[in-house]
Amino acid sequence: MSAAYSEAYFVHSYGKDPTSWAEAMAGPFANEWIAAMLEERESFRARNVYKLVPRAAAKGYKIFKPKPVFKIKLNPPNAEEPNGSLDKFKYRLVIMAFTRMLKQGIDYEEKRSSQARWESLKAIIGLAVHLDFDLVLNDIKTFFLYGKFDKNTRVFMEQPDGWDTPEKPAADWVCECIHTVYGHPAASHESQKVLNETLTKKNEFKRLAADDCVYITHSASPRLPGYAALGTHVDDILGIGDKKGLAVLHRTLKEKFEFTSVNDPACITGVQIDRNRPAKWLRLHQEDYIVDLLAEWGMADCTKADTPIDPGSARALMLIEEVGTDPKVIKRYQGLIGSLLWLLKTRPDIMFAVNLLCRFSNYATVAHLKISTRVLRYLKGTKHYGIVFQGGSDDDGILYAEADADLAGDLGTSRSTLGYYVKFGKFGAISCNSKLDRKISTSTGQAETYALAGLVRQISWVRHLFYELGFPQSKPTVVGTDNQGVLLQST
């Protein structure tokens, strides 16, 4: 039995996620969903998310409907559970206050919320490997319920099914939300404000200028006791540091939030982590995601390809004159591109191919779709590939970088494709990029100069990030290019 078949059977054994409370109650896991609902209701009450008011108090205001979202969460497969295991039955109550119904500046202040750049998280992970730090993932429970609405903002919601009481029936009483609720446009922004205030109010942590979702303790250096650094990704907080520094992080979060903490996590933001601490290496990969992707496209048993794209296929893509008009084909093509874009978190080796395929997203044909599946055949034979960080020597803490470009490689526009990477140590690629240049270059030297200029800007940011993390680069960053003329004019 193939791995893909086993995983598909495991998920199927629980059936589809319910779409309504009535459907959940009619299914075989009614008791589990009731327990999950009661847990969510208790979270709302513990956080004082709303207060019940007479329906007349909401006169003149829109009363939004609540919607339960059901999800059977599964743990990824491992050596002990090759088919995966059940994590939990998750009930999430959201308010149906869609952005199109509200006006920013009147109904809410701001909806934007930032998260740590993936490059920053990789830098933090690389630093943990190099200095042999602990790696901890903290997950804040019901994170969006911690945000608070402005005193001048009033948000009303109907009582959810099963939450009302005989004393205060849903027909006569409604919820006035004091704290933010999942589904409201302001929820992420307001919750992130609370997290930032919690981390910085006692001067325990300082926010970095290079990435405002990365924080460090006020210890001057990661080589001194009491150091911790963390990157926030919505309700997930990846922390590194020594025992004393991580204790400070744990204590600071505990003052405000209810959270779970996992040492040496196996997964973060959908990326799997394999760490061999005695050997001082760590690998970031997305093997399970690739297995599921191949199964979804019916290519679990496809023939492997040696490269994500070959020169002939690339040329054929650019020479297709037909403009796709079939919405089903275009949607399927865009779905594949979206899946491949998510893989770029750990697979810079397919970055050029994905960049090329993205150029045809809005008018793809069956021919485009057929050529694009070569990337899947390449992934079939390389699903275990990823980004590796190696520690143990001073050279593993140094940045290395290279840039390159072609000349007029795009046959439709005569524009060049630029690419570069920045590594922390010999293997750990922190930053990678491949893109079509905006300008038309008249020589290889000009195109590669543009690529090198983009790389230097990225190096400046990465060096500044490490400086703020308390790990400044002691040596200049060596930059590589294969064009002698560009090298001479850049020195």
C-alpha positions as CSV (number, residue, x, y, z in Angstrom):
1,M,0.0,0.0,0.0
2,S,1.5,3.4,-1.0
3,A,2.0,6.2,1.5
4,A,-0.4,8.4,-0.4
5,Y,-3.1,5.8,-0.4
6,S,-2.7,5.2,3.4
7,E,-3.0,8.9,4.2
8,A,-6.0,9.3,2.0
9,Y,-7.7,6.3,3.6
10,F,-7.0,7.7,7.1
11,V,-8.6,11.0,6.3
12,H,-11.5,9.4,4.6
13,S,-12.2,7.2,7.7
14,Y,-13.4,10.3,9.6
15,G,-15.6,11.5,6.7
16,K,-16.0,15.1,5.6
17,D,-16.0,18.1,8.0
18,P,-19.6,19.1,8.8
19,T,-20.8,22.4,7.3
20,S,-23.5,23.2,10.0
21,W,-24.5,22.4,13.5
22,A,-27.4,20.2,12.4
23,E,-25.1,18.2,10.1
24,A,-22.6,17.7,13.0
25,M,-25.4,16.5,15.3
26,A,-26.6,14.0,12.7
27,G,-23.1,12.5,12.1
28,P,-21.3,9.8,14.0
29,F,-19.2,12.2,16.1
30,A,-22.0,14.2,17.6
31,N,-20.6,13.8,21.1
32,E,-17.2,15.0,20.1
33,W,-18.6,18.1,18.4
34,I,-20.7,18.9,21.5
35,A,-17.5,18.7,23.6
36,A,-15.6,20.9,21.1
37,M,-18.5,23.4,21.1
38,L,-18.6,23.6,24.9
39,E,-14.9,24.2,25.0
40,E,-15.2,27.1,22.5
41,R,-18.1,28.5,24.5
42,E,-16.1,28.4,27.7
43,S,-13.2,30.2,25.9
44,F,-15.7,33.0,24.9
45,R,-16.9,33.3,28.5
46,A,-13.5,33.1,30.0
47,R,-12.3,36.0,27.8
48,N,-15.5,38.0,28.4
49,V,-15.8,38.2,24.6
50,Y,-19.4,39.4,24.7
51,K,-22.2,40.5,27.0
52,L,-25.9,39.7,26.4
53,V,-28.1,42.7,25.9
54,P,-31.8,43.0,25.0
55,R,-32.4,43.0,21.3
56,A,-33.8,46.5,21.6
57,A,-30.3,47.7,22.7
58,A,-29.1,46.9,19.1
59,K,-31.7,49.0,17.4
60,G,-30.2,50.9,14.5
61,Y,-27.2,48.5,14.3
62,K,-26.7,45.4,12.0
63,I,-26.9,42.2,14.0
64,F,-24.5,39.7,12.4
65,K,-25.1,36.0,12.2
66,P,-22.7,33.6,13.9
67,K,-21.3,30.6,11.9
68,P,-19.7,27.5,13.4
69,V,-16.7,26.1,11.5
70,F,-15.9,22.4,12.0
71,K,-12.5,20.9,11.4
72,I,-11.1,17.4,12.1
73,K,-7.4,18.1,12.7
74,L,-4.9,15.4,12.1
75,N,-1.3,15.1,13.1
76,P,1.2,14.4,10.3
77,P,2.5,10.9,9.8
78,N,5.6,9.8,11.8
79,A,7.6,6.7,12.6
80,E,5.1,5.6,15.3
81,E,2.0,6.6,13.4
82,P,2.8,6.1,9.7
83,N,-0.8,6.8,8.8
84,G,-1.0,9.9,11.0
85,S,-3.2,10.3,14.1
86,L,-6.2,12.3,15.3
87,D,-5.3,15.6,16.9
88,K,-8.7,17.0,17.8
89,F,-12.2,17.9,16.8
90,K,-12.1,21.7,16.4
91,Y,-15.1,23.9,16.7
92,R,-14.5,27.5,15.8
93,L,-17.2,30.2,16.0
94,V,-16.9,33.0,13.5
95,I,-18.9,36.2,13.0
96,M,-20.3,36.7,9.5
97,A,-19.1,40.3,9.4
98,F,-17.6,40.4,6.0
99,T,-15.4,43.2,4.8
100,R,-17.9,44.1,2.0
101,M,-20.5,44.8,4.7
102,L,-18.2,47.2,6.7
103,K,-16.3,50.4,6.0
104,Q,-12.8,50.9,7.3
105,G,-12.5,54.0,9.4
106,I,-16.1,53.8,10.5
107,D,-16.8,50.2,11.5
108,Y,-13.2,49.4,12.4
109,E,-9.9,51.1,12.5
110,E,-7.5,48.7,10.7
111,K,-7.5,45.1,9.4
112,R,-3.9,44.8,8.4
113,S,-1.7,42.6,10.6
114,S,1.9,41.6,9.8
115,Q,3.7,38.4,10.4
116,A,7.3,37.4,10.6
117,R,8.9,37.0,7.1
118,W,9.8,33.5,6.3
119,E,13.3,34.6,5.7
120,S,13.4,35.9,9.3
121,L,12.1,32.6,10.7
122,K,14.8,30.7,8.7
123,A,17.4,33.1,10.1
124,I,16.2,32.4,13.6
125,I,16.2,28.6,13.0
126,G,19.7,28.8,11.5
127,L,21.0,30.7,14.5
128,A,19.5,28.1,16.8
129,V,21.3,25.3,14.9
130,H,24.6,27.2,14.9
131,L,24.5,28.0,18.6
132,D,22.8,24.8,19.7
133,F,19.8,26.6,21.1
134,D,16.5,25.1,22.1
135,L,13.7,25.4,19.6
136,V,10.2,26.0,21.0
137,L,6.8,26.5,19.3
138,N,4.2,28.3,21.4
139,D,0.6,28.2,20.1
140,I,-1.8,30.8,21.7
141,K,-5.2,29.4,22.2
142,T,-8.2,31.3,20.7
143,F,-5.8,34.1,19.8
144,F,-8.3,36.4,18.0
145,L,-10.4,36.6,21.1
146,Y,-7.8,38.7,22.9
147,G,-8.2,41.8,20.7
148,K,-10.6,44.5,21.9
149,F,-12.9,46.7,20.0
150,D,-12.6,50.5,20.4
151,K,-15.0,51.9,22.9
152,N,-16.8,53.8,20.1
153,T,-17.3,50.6,18.0
154,R,-20.3,48.5,18.7
155,V,-20.6,45.0,17.2
156,F,-23.7,42.8,17.7
157,M,-24.2,39.1,16.9
158,E,-27.0,36.7,17.3
159,Q,-26.6,34.0,19.9
160,P,-25.1,30.8,18.4
161,D,-27.1,27.6,18.3
162,G,-27.0,25.9,21.7
163,W,-25.5,28.9,23.5
164,D,-28.7,30.6,24.7
165,T,-30.6,29.8,27.9
166,P,-34.2,29.7,29.0
167,E,-33.6,32.9,31.0
168,K,-32.1,34.8,28.0
169,P,-33.5,33.2,24.8
170,A,-31.9,34.0,21.4
171,A,-35.2,35.6,20.2
172,D,-34.9,38.4,22.8
173,W,-31.2,38.7,23.7
174,V,-28.2,39.2,21.4
175,C,-24.5,39.3,21.9
176,E,-22.7,42.7,22.1
177,C,-19.0,41.9,21.3
178,I,-16.4,43.5,23.6
179,H,-13.5,41.6,22.3
180,T,-12.8,40.7,18.7
181,V,-14.2,37.5,17.2
182,Y,-12.9,35.2,14.4
183,G,-14.3,36.5,11.1
184,H,-14.3,40.2,11.9
185,P,-11.9,42.2,9.7
186,A,-10.3,43.9,12.7
187,A,-9.7,40.7,14.7
188,S,-6.1,40.0,13.5
189,H,-4.9,43.6,13.9
190,E,-6.3,44.1,17.3
191,S,-5.1,40.7,18.6
192,Q,-1.6,41.4,17.3
193,K,-1.6,44.8,19.2
194,V,-2.3,42.9,22.4
195,L,0.6,40.5,21.7
196,N,3.0,43.3,21.0
197,E,2.0,45.2,24.1
198,T,2.4,42.0,26.2
199,L,5.9,41.4,24.9
200,T,7.2,44.9,25.3
201,K,5.3,46.5,28.1
202,K,7.7,45.4,30.9
203,N,10.7,45.9,28.6
204,E,11.4,42.2,28.6
205,F,11.6,42.1,24.8
206,K,12.5,44.6,22.1
207,R,11.1,44.7,18.6
208,L,13.4,44.6,15.7
209,A,13.5,47.2,13.0
210,A,14.4,44.7,10.3
211,D,11.2,42.7,11.0
212,D,8.6,44.1,13.3
213,C,7.3,40.6,14.1
214,V,10.7,39.5,15.5
215,Y,11.6,40.2,19.1
216,I,14.7,39.5,21.3
217,T,15.5,39.8,25.0
218,H,17.6,42.7,26.0
219,S,20.6,40.4,26.4
220,A,23.4,42.0,24.4
221,S,24.4,38.8,22.6
222,P,23.1,35.2,22.1
223,R,26.4,34.1,23.6
224,L,25.4,35.6,27.0
225,P,23.0,33.9,29.4
226,G,19.3,34.8,29.3
227,Y,19.0,35.2,25.5
228,A,15.9,34.4,23.5
229,A,14.6,35.4,20.1
230,L,11.2,34.8,18.6
231,G,9.2,35.3,15.5
232,T,5.4,35.6,15.5
233,H,3.2,34.1,12.8
234,V,-0.4,35.0,13.9
235,D,-1.0,32.8,17.0
236,D,2.2,30.7,16.5
237,I,5.4,31.9,18.1
238,L,8.7,30.3,17.2
239,G,11.2,30.9,20.0
240,I,14.9,30.0,20.3
241,G,17.3,30.6,23.1
242,D,18.9,29.2,26.3
243,K,16.8,27.8,29.2
244,K,16.9,31.2,31.1
245,G,15.8,33.2,28.0
246,L,13.0,30.9,27.1
247,A,11.8,30.9,30.7
248,V,11.4,34.7,30.3
249,L,9.4,34.2,27.1
250,H,7.2,31.6,28.8
251,R,6.6,33.8,31.8
252,T,5.8,36.9,29.7
253,L,3.3,35.1,27.5
254,K,1.7,33.4,30.6
255,E,0.8,36.8,32.1
256,K,-1.8,37.4,29.3
257,F,-2.4,34.3,27.2
258,E,-3.4,30.7,27.4
259,F,-1.0,28.7,25.2
260,T,0.6,25.4,24.6
261,S,4.4,25.0,24.2
262,V,6.1,22.3,22.2
263,N,9.9,21.7,22.4
264,D,11.6,20.6,19.1
265,P,8.4,21.0,17.0
266,A,7.9,18.7,14.1
267,C,6.1,21.3,12.0
268,I,5.8,25.1,11.8
269,T,3.6,27.0,9.4
270,G,3.1,23.9,7.3
271,V,6.8,23.1,7.1
272,Q,8.2,19.9,8.6
273,I,11.3,20.0,10.8
274,D,13.8,17.2,11.2
275,R,16.6,17.9,13.7
276,N,19.6,15.9,14.7
277,R,20.9,17.9,17.6
278,P,24.0,15.7,18.4
279,A,25.1,16.0,14.7
280,K,24.2,19.7,14.7
281,W,22.0,19.8,11.6
282,L,18.4,20.6,10.9
283,R,16.3,20.1,7.7
284,L,13.2,22.0,6.7
285,H,11.1,20.2,4.2
286,Q,7.5,19.7,2.9
287,E,7.6,16.0,2.0
288,D,4.0,15.2,3.4
289,Y,2.7,18.2,1.4
290,I,4.3,16.9,-1.8
291,V,2.8,13.4,-1.2
292,D,-0.6,14.9,-0.9
293,L,-0.1,17.1,-3.9
294,L,0.9,14.2,-6.1
295,A,-2.1,12.2,-4.9
296,E,-4.4,15.1,-5.6
297,W,-3.2,15.3,-9.2
298,G,-3.3,11.6,-9.7
299,M,0.5,11.4,-10.1
300,A,1.5,9.4,-7.0
301,D,3.0,6.7,-9.3
302,C,4.2,9.0,-12.1
303,T,7.5,8.7,-13.9
304,K,10.2,10.8,-12.2
305,A,11.9,13.7,-14.0
306,D,15.5,14.8,-13.5
307,T,14.8,18.6,-13.6
308,P,11.7,20.7,-12.8
309,I,11.8,22.1,-16.4
310,D,14.0,21.5,-19.4
311,P,15.1,24.1,-22.0
312,G,12.8,22.5,-24.6
313,S,9.7,22.7,-22.4
314,A,10.5,26.3,-21.3
315,R,10.8,27.3,-24.9
316,A,7.6,25.5,-25.8
317,L,5.7,27.3,-23.1
318,M,6.8,30.7,-24.4
319,L,6.0,29.8,-28.0
320,I,2.4,28.8,-27.4
321,E,0.3,31.4,-29.2
322,E,-3.1,30.1,-28.2
323,V,-4.8,32.2,-25.5
324,G,-6.8,30.1,-23.0
325,T,-10.4,31.0,-22.6
326,D,-11.7,27.9,-20.8
327,P,-12.3,29.0,-17.1
328,K,-12.0,25.4,-15.9
329,V,-8.6,24.9,-17.4
330,I,-7.4,28.3,-16.2
331,K,-8.7,27.6,-12.7
332,R,-7.0,24.2,-12.6
333,Y,-3.7,25.7,-13.8
334,Q,-3.9,28.5,-11.2
335,G,-4.6,25.9,-8.5
336,L,-1.4,24.0,-9.4
337,I,0.6,27.3,-9.4
338,G,-0.8,28.2,-6.0
339,S,0.2,24.8,-4.7
340,L,3.7,25.1,-6.1
341,L,4.2,28.7,-4.7
342,W,3.6,27.3,-1.2
343,L,6.4,24.8,-1.8
344,L,8.9,27.7,-2.4
345,K,9.2,28.0,1.4
346,T,11.7,25.1,1.3
347,R,12.3,24.3,-2.4
348,P,14.3,27.1,-4.1
349,D,15.3,24.5,-6.7
350,I,11.9,24.9,-8.4
351,M,11.8,28.7,-8.1
352,F,12.7,29.4,-11.7
353,A,10.2,26.9,-13.1
354,V,7.4,28.2,-10.9
355,N,8.3,31.8,-11.9
356,L,8.1,30.8,-15.5
357,L,4.8,29.0,-15.1
358,C,3.2,32.0,-13.3
359,R,3.6,34.1,-16.4
360,F,0.7,32.2,-18.1
361,S,-1.7,32.1,-15.2
362,N,-4.4,34.2,-16.7
363,Y,-4.6,32.6,-20.1
364,A,-3.4,29.0,-19.6
365,T,-4.4,26.3,-22.1
366,V,-4.4,22.5,-21.9
367,A,-0.9,22.7,-23.5
368,H,0.4,24.9,-20.6
369,L,-1.2,22.6,-18.1
370,K,0.4,19.5,-19.6
371,I,3.9,21.0,-19.6
372,S,3.5,22.3,-16.1
373,T,3.1,18.8,-14.7
374,R,6.8,18.1,-15.3
375,V,7.4,20.0,-12.0
376,L,5.3,17.4,-10.3
377,R,7.3,14.5,-11.9
378,Y,10.4,16.2,-10.6
379,L,9.0,16.5,-7.1
380,K,8.1,12.8,-7.2
381,G,11.8,11.9,-7.1
382,T,12.9,14.7,-4.8
383,K,10.1,15.0,-2.2
384,H,12.6,14.6,0.6
385,Y,14.7,17.6,-0.5
386,G,14.7,20.7,1.7
387,I,16.8,23.4,3.3
388,V,19.5,22.2,5.6
389,F,21.2,24.2,8.4
390,Q,24.5,22.9,9.7
391,G,26.3,24.0,12.9
392,G,29.5,23.2,14.6
393,S,32.1,25.5,13.0
394,D,32.7,29.2,12.7
395,D,32.1,29.0,8.9
396,D,28.6,27.9,9.5
397,G,27.8,31.3,10.9
398,I,28.9,33.3,7.8
399,L,26.7,34.5,5.0
400,Y,27.4,33.4,1.4
401,A,25.6,34.8,-1.7
402,E,25.5,34.5,-5.5
403,A,23.5,36.1,-8.3
404,D,23.0,35.4,-12.0
405,A,20.8,36.4,-14.9
406,D,20.1,35.4,-18.5
407,L,19.8,37.8,-21.5
408,A,16.4,38.3,-23.1
409,G,15.4,34.8,-21.9
410,D,11.7,35.6,-22.2
411,L,10.8,35.1,-25.8
412,G,7.7,37.2,-25.6
413,T,9.1,40.4,-24.1
414,S,12.9,40.0,-24.5
415,R,13.2,40.7,-20.8
416,S,15.8,38.9,-18.6
417,T,15.2,36.6,-15.6
418,L,17.2,37.5,-12.5
419,G,18.1,35.2,-9.7
420,Y,20.0,35.1,-6.4
421,Y,20.4,33.4,-3.1
422,V,21.8,34.2,0.4
423,K,23.0,31.3,2.5
424,F,23.7,31.1,6.3
425,G,26.6,28.7,6.3
426,K,27.3,26.2,3.6
427,F,23.7,25.0,3.0
428,G,21.0,27.0,4.7
429,A,19.4,29.2,2.0
430,I,17.7,32.1,3.9
431,S,16.8,34.2,0.9
432,C,16.1,33.1,-2.7
433,N,14.6,34.9,-5.6
434,S,13.9,34.4,-9.3
435,K,11.9,37.0,-11.3
436,L,11.5,38.6,-14.6
437,D,13.2,41.9,-14.8
438,R,11.1,45.0,-15.4
439,K,13.6,46.5,-17.8
440,I,15.0,45.2,-21.1
441,S,18.8,44.7,-20.9
442,T,21.0,45.2,-23.9
443,S,23.8,42.9,-22.7
444,T,24.5,40.1,-20.3
445,G,26.6,42.4,-18.2
446,Q,23.7,44.8,-17.8
447,A,21.3,42.0,-16.8
448,E,23.7,40.5,-14.3
449,T,24.5,43.9,-12.8
450,Y,20.8,44.3,-12.1
451,A,20.7,40.9,-10.5
452,L,23.8,41.7,-8.4
453,A,22.3,45.0,-7.3
454,G,19.1,43.2,-6.1
455,L,21.3,40.7,-4.2
456,V,23.3,43.4,-2.5
457,R,20.1,45.0,-1.2
458,Q,19.0,41.7,0.2
459,I,22.3,41.1,1.8
460,S,22.1,44.5,3.5
461,W,18.8,43.5,5.0
462,V,20.0,40.0,6.1
463,R,23.1,41.4,7.7
464,H,21.0,44.1,9.6
465,L,18.7,41.3,10.8
466,F,21.5,39.3,12.2
467,Y,23.0,42.5,13.8
468,E,19.8,43.1,15.6
469,L,19.5,39.5,16.6
470,G,22.8,40.1,18.4
471,F,24.9,38.1,16.0
472,P,26.7,40.6,13.7
473,Q,28.7,39.3,10.8
474,S,32.3,39.4,11.7
475,K,33.5,39.2,8.0
476,P,32.3,40.8,4.7
477,T,29.8,38.7,2.8
478,V,31.4,37.2,-0.2
479,V,29.3,37.6,-3.3
480,G,29.7,35.4,-6.4
481,T,28.9,36.1,-10.0
482,D,30.1,34.3,-13.2
483,N,30.6,37.5,-15.2
484,Q,34.1,38.9,-14.9
485,G,33.1,42.3,-16.2
486,V,30.4,42.7,-13.6
487,L,32.8,41.5,-10.9
488,L,35.5,44.0,-11.9
489,Q,33.1,47.0,-12.0
490,S,31.6,46.1,-8.7
491,T,34.8,46.0,-6.7
